[in-house]
Amino acid sequence: MLNIAIFGSGSGSNYQAIAEAIERGTIDARIVCVLADVEDAFILERARKLGHPAIYIDCAPFKTKLDDAAEARAIDVIKDNGGDFIVLAGFMRIVKPGLLNAFAGRIINIHPSLLPQFPGLHAGQQALDAGAKETGCTVHFVDEGIDTGAVIVQKKVPILPNDTTETLMNRIHKQEHLAYPEALKKIAENKL
Ligand code: GRF
């Protein structure tokens, strides 16, 4: 069984989709805690509603990384809650070697493009700017690069002529909510 710690910074809709798939019995896993680097992130409110420990990790003064102290706190929280696997679900910070080594091969992320296309920020806008005909989402293992780890699941979505970033991202989000549970099911069943 996977004992999952979720990391997020925003809405947490992927976390919710994973929690619902676990609740339905689709994935042999449990969510042991939800960590966020934004104190009023909606993901923490969802966690409180779903009855998962909801923990704010203060990362000030850094804006894009998890510094050593915050990283050490996160590792303590995960271990105290019995976590052995990390799911990044809209977590907007770079994970550094301390955490990567503590959970080697056991951290995954979701990105709103068909990696290796359009890594980094604003993937939907990047796809529109490139005039791509399709994009999608990718669940992948996390390594030291940005959106570079081994791919677990990808789902495609078409890009329509009148798409805005918002309409495109909404379409991608729907596929993300299928892709993340599917990837976790594969990992839980050792089917990679
Ligand atoms: C998703 O689009 C994901 O690809 C990106 O951040 C977003 C998180 O959305 N990494 P949510 O917080 O799960 O709703």
Residues whose N, C-alpha, C, O or C-beta is under 5 A from the ligand:
A	BS01	GRF	G10 S11 G12 S13 N14 Y15 A89 G90 I110 H111 P112
